[in-house]
Amino acid sequence: MGLAAAYRAAKLGHEVDLIEIDSVPGGMAAHFDFGGLSIERFYHFICKSDEPTFALMKELGIEDKLRWRATSMAYYIKGKIHAWGEPFALLRFPHLSFGAKLRTGLHMFLTTKAKNFRKIESLTAREWLEKGSGKEVYNTLWKRLMDLKFYELADEISASWIATRVRRVGNSRKTVFQEELGYIEGGSQTLVDALVSAYEENGGRLHLATKVEQVVAENGRVSGVKAGDRFFEADAVISTVPTPLVSNLVPDLPQDWKDQYDAIKNIGVVCLLLRLKTSISKNFWLNIVEEGMEVPGLIEFSNLRPVKDTIVYVPYYMPTTQSKWNWTDQQFVDEAFSYIRKINPEIKDTDLLDSTVGRLRYAQPVCEPDFLDKLPPIETPIRGLQIADTCYYYPEDRGIAESVRYGQMMAEAIDG
Ligand SMILES: Cc1cc2nc3c(=O)[nH]c(=O)nc-3n(C[C@H](O)[C@H](O)[C@H](O)COP(=O)(O)OP(=O)(O)OC[C@H]3O[C@@H](n4cnc5c(N)ncnc54)[C@H](O)[C@@H]3O)c2cc1C
């Protein structure tokens, strides 16, 4: 979001400084070197509705780097993998009654066709799913996934947020029988590199490994940013850091605004990246609903982006209040690999070639029903200061496309 905003602002003729605490650009979409493979620390896939990403790639001259691939999704339940996500798979699925299958099939189909979800805005995801698909479906397919991602917050999640996710992935298909997801040749880094180059060509300055300490205001107007050991004078500031960091960074905001930012909940993620000798299954996304397996799913990324070896992400999302958050990286890797061996018993002890763990404290905003009513506007009472993060495009979930769209919008809203 920050990069997209900075690039658009530079293109519009503003003098821009982009300040990033990390030593590399890209934020959650950044790459790192995984034993010689440049790959995202957190998995990234593209859906057919990600228009702002396509438009930006075209503008940057990298539209030929977009790739589409037939992918599949499945559920691991009661010791077996079951195909999911298309009508025949639904009919063959053994853990739901015929009536429940028809009901959820119709409910999900209608969800993919919905223009908006205003009518369900005041419902929780659980209420909406139980009403539309039925309790049997919620308890069999959804409950454990929600519990193992949001824990004590599971019953606070908004229906329209979940419905928007279902619609985004559900519409990313070649036919009704075939899901199709996208990736960028070379990974998200290809987009990040192209953005950084275009930004710098337009006169933008990038300051890496520089921590913003404070956004400074004078007489109700933004005057600059204290970062690293410098003061960056500015008559417009766009903040795209996670909203829980905002009240500390901007002490001049009114208290009721700070309270609103502080009330936005986030969960963290401990995201494992494993390199295996053998494939787990043919699926890109495997949901796990299994007694004794404390993770809601895994992503066999090499079933989307072809790379050497099998690359698997295992995201352990959780509120950071959970004691498991304090586990060591090795504890997570040991647990996840034991699950993988259970799912595919042909995988041997020696098939785990490499592993690494990425952690983020603010990985996923928790959006309750009527979330927009609780969100302060992007334009703050401090003139020239705009603030947004990934929760601002609710009911859309975090995603590169929406972050790009919001970044561009904020750059265009700079006055003067
Ligand atoms: C596990 C996971 C999976 C995901 N999967 C997908 C996917 O499949 N498809 C998809 O499109 N999107 C996905 N996303 C979301 C996607 O990565 C983000 O939407 C996208 O990267 C845009 O993020 P952003 O710029 O809005 O926020 P961020 O990337 O969080 O950017 C905020 C930036 O602020 C910096 N910062 C924080 N504090 C300071 C400070 N004090 N001073 C200076 N800089 C600071 C951070 O280092 C960071 O670079 C995923 C995210 C995660 C975590």
The ligand as an ORCA input file, in Angstrom:
! r2SCAN-3c Opt
* xyz 0 1
  C       0.104    -15.015      5.751
  C      -0.351    -14.021      4.723
  C      -0.865    -14.467      3.519
  C      -1.300    -13.576      2.559
  N      -1.792    -14.069      1.394
  C      -2.129    -13.213      0.404
  C      -2.537    -13.705     -0.864
  O      -2.586    -14.905     -1.094
  N      -2.872    -12.794     -1.828
  C      -2.822    -11.441     -1.608
  O      -3.118    -10.656     -2.515
  N      -2.435    -10.955     -0.394
  C      -2.094    -11.799      0.603
  N      -1.688    -11.294      1.823
  C      -1.826     -9.855      2.103
  C      -0.770     -8.993      1.413
  O       0.518     -9.416      1.752
  C      -0.974     -7.534      1.822
  O      -2.278     -7.135      1.615
  C      -0.079     -6.670      0.965
  O       1.260     -7.054      1.157
  C      -0.217     -5.225      1.214
  O       0.106     -4.925      2.503
  P       0.179     -3.434      3.029
  O       1.170     -2.660      2.293
  O      -1.177     -2.866      3.082
  O       0.670     -3.713      4.514
  P       2.118     -4.204      4.976
  O       2.719     -5.087      3.975
  O       1.956     -4.703      6.380
  O       2.922     -2.847      4.999
  C       3.138     -2.080      6.146
  C       4.603     -1.678      6.135
  O       4.855     -0.784      7.203
  C       6.152     -1.071      7.693
  N       6.271     -0.480      9.037
  C       5.631     -0.847     10.178
  N       5.976     -0.034     11.187
  C       6.833      0.873     10.685
  C       7.547      1.997     11.236
  N       7.425      2.358     12.530
  N       8.352      2.707     10.412
  C       8.484      2.390      9.093
  N       7.844      1.355      8.530
  C       7.028      0.605      9.309
  C       6.214     -2.574      7.660
  O       7.541     -3.049      7.721
  C       5.532     -2.863      6.320
  O       6.455     -2.903      5.260
  C      -1.220    -12.176      2.805
  C      -0.678    -11.719      4.004
  C      -0.245    -12.632      4.954
  C       0.331    -12.118      6.245
*
